[in-house]
Amino acid sequence: MGTNAFPLTDRGAPSPAVCGDIDIRIAADGTWYYHSSPIGRKELVKLFASVLTRDADGSFWLKTPVEKVRIRVDDAPFLGVELAQEGGGTEQILKLRTNVDEWVVIGPEPYVVVRPGLDALLARPVYYELADLAVKGPGTKGTTMGTWSAGMFFLLEPSDSRQNQDHFEHGRNDELSQ
């Protein structure tokens, strides 16, 4: 029987050593940069994304069992690039594929939780796909449009549609990030 030198589930294990900041940045369009140059190897980006975490203070980290480094994220660390629909009506399930090929169940908010503390921003074409699936909301007499996913109804746009348009053109605005 072998032993794992770095058990991921050992609650008694010491916290990884903080090695400071590293010049890695995730741009609002989902592109990862190292020293201001795009990281062109998708498999390397997927590897980094697999160890990406976020602290309660909002800092993003690449964290291994033995060390962690802080990185910069301009907006959300992931971008929703593909939409899949299963079923229909109130039982419909909507899934989103991120730019690092992770699939998550969603509602049509501009940001979707990929993992705890890590969001994906919907690419504009995916948002338009959601708009194509819009139906009248329950009990709204046809005044509210949205879509069903995982048994819940989600409004397709916030009460101020201009806020939503600004969000997709310029990233998360101050009101949405609070």
LINCOR-V412606 format. One record per pair of residues at least 4 apart in sequence whose C-alpha atoms are under 7 Angstrom apart, sorted by sequence separation. I is the first residue (numbers start at 1). J is the second residue. If there is no record, write none. Layout:
# LINCOR-V412606
i=I j=J
i=I j=J
This chain:
# LINCOR-V412606
i=26 j=30
i=27 j=31
i=33 j=37
i=34 j=38
i=41 j=45
i=42 j=46
i=43 j=47
i=44 j=48
i=45 j=49
i=46 j=50
i=47 j=51
i=48 j=52
i=54 j=58
i=55 j=59
i=63 j=67
i=64 j=68
i=73 j=77
i=87 j=91
i=88 j=92
i=97 j=101
i=98 j=102
i=114 j=118
i=122 j=126
i=123 j=127
i=124 j=128
i=125 j=129
i=126 j=130
i=127 j=131
i=128 j=132
i=129 j=133
i=130 j=134
i=140 j=144
i=148 j=152
i=149 j=153
i=157 j=161
i=160 j=164
i=161 j=165
i=162 j=166
i=163 j=167
i=164 j=168
i=165 j=169
i=166 j=170
i=167 j=171
i=172 j=176
i=173 j=177
i=174 j=178
i=26 j=31
i=27 j=32
i=33 j=38
i=34 j=39
i=54 j=59
i=55 j=60
i=63 j=68
i=87 j=92
i=97 j=102
i=98 j=103
i=113 j=118
i=114 j=119
i=122 j=127
i=137 j=142
i=148 j=153
i=167 j=172
i=172 j=177
i=26 j=32
i=32 j=38
i=33 j=39
i=54 j=60
i=62 j=68
i=63 j=69
i=86 j=92
i=87 j=93
i=97 j=103
i=106 j=112
i=113 j=119
i=114 j=120
i=136 j=142
i=147 j=153
i=148 j=154
i=158 j=164
i=167 j=173
i=25 j=32
i=26 j=33
i=31 j=38
i=32 j=39
i=53 j=60
i=54 j=61
i=61 j=68
i=62 j=69
i=86 j=93
i=96 j=103
i=97 j=104
i=112 j=119
i=113 j=120
i=137 j=144
i=146 j=153
i=147 j=154
i=157 j=164
i=25 j=33
i=52 j=60
i=53 j=61
i=61 j=69
i=62 j=70
i=85 j=93
i=86 j=94
i=95 j=103
i=96 j=104
i=111 j=119
i=112 j=120
i=136 j=144
i=137 j=145
i=146 j=154
i=147 j=155
i=24 j=33
i=25 j=34
i=52 j=61
i=53 j=62
i=61 j=70
i=85 j=94
i=95 j=104
i=96 j=105
i=111 j=120
i=112 j=121
i=136 j=145
i=137 j=146
i=146 j=155
i=147 j=156
i=24 j=34
i=52 j=62
i=53 j=63
i=60 j=70
i=61 j=71
i=84 j=94
i=85 j=95
i=95 j=105
i=96 j=106
i=104 j=114
i=111 j=121
i=135 j=145
i=136 j=146
i=145 j=155
i=146 j=156
i=23 j=34
i=24 j=35
i=51 j=62
i=52 j=63
i=60 j=71
i=83 j=94
i=84 j=95
i=94 j=105
i=95 j=106
i=110 j=121
i=111 j=122
i=134 j=145
i=135 j=146
i=145 j=156
i=23 j=35
i=51 j=63
i=60 j=72
i=83 j=95
i=84 j=96
i=93 j=105
i=94 j=106
i=110 j=122
i=134 j=146
i=135 j=147
i=32 j=45
i=51 j=64
i=83 j=96
i=134 j=147
i=48 j=62
i=82 j=96
i=83 j=97
i=133 j=147
i=82 j=97
i=80 j=96
i=81 j=97
i=80 j=97
i=81 j=98
i=80 j=98
i=81 j=99
i=79 j=98
i=80 j=99
i=78 j=98
i=79 j=99
i=78 j=99
i=108 j=130
i=131 j=156
i=80 j=120
i=77 j=118
i=78 j=119
i=79 j=120
i=80 j=121
i=81 j=122
i=77 j=119
i=78 j=120
i=79 j=121
i=80 j=122
i=81 j=123
i=107 j=149
i=76 j=119
i=77 j=120
i=78 j=121
i=79 j=122
i=80 j=123
i=83 j=126
i=106 j=149
i=76 j=120
i=79 j=123
i=82 j=126
i=124 j=168
i=76 j=121
i=81 j=126
i=25 j=71
i=26 j=72
i=27 j=73
i=28 j=74
i=108 j=154
i=22 j=69
i=24 j=71
i=25 j=72
i=26 j=73
i=27 j=74
i=28 j=75
i=30 j=77
i=107 j=154
i=19 j=67
i=21 j=69
i=22 j=70
i=23 j=71
i=24 j=72
i=25 j=73
i=26 j=74
i=27 j=75
i=28 j=76
i=30 j=78
i=108 j=156
i=16 j=65
i=17 j=66
i=18 j=67
i=19 j=68
i=20 j=69
i=21 j=70
i=22 j=71
i=30 j=79
i=16 j=66
i=17 j=67
i=18 j=68
i=19 j=69
i=20 j=70
i=21 j=71
i=29 j=79
i=16 j=67
i=17 j=68
i=18 j=69
i=26 j=77
i=16 j=68
i=46 j=100
i=94 j=149
i=92 j=148
i=93 j=149
i=8 j=65
i=92 j=149
i=93 j=150
i=90 j=148
i=91 j=149
i=92 j=150
i=6 j=65
i=89 j=148
i=91 j=150
i=91 j=151
i=90 j=151
i=54 j=117
i=54 j=118
i=75 j=171
i=75 j=172
i=28 j=171
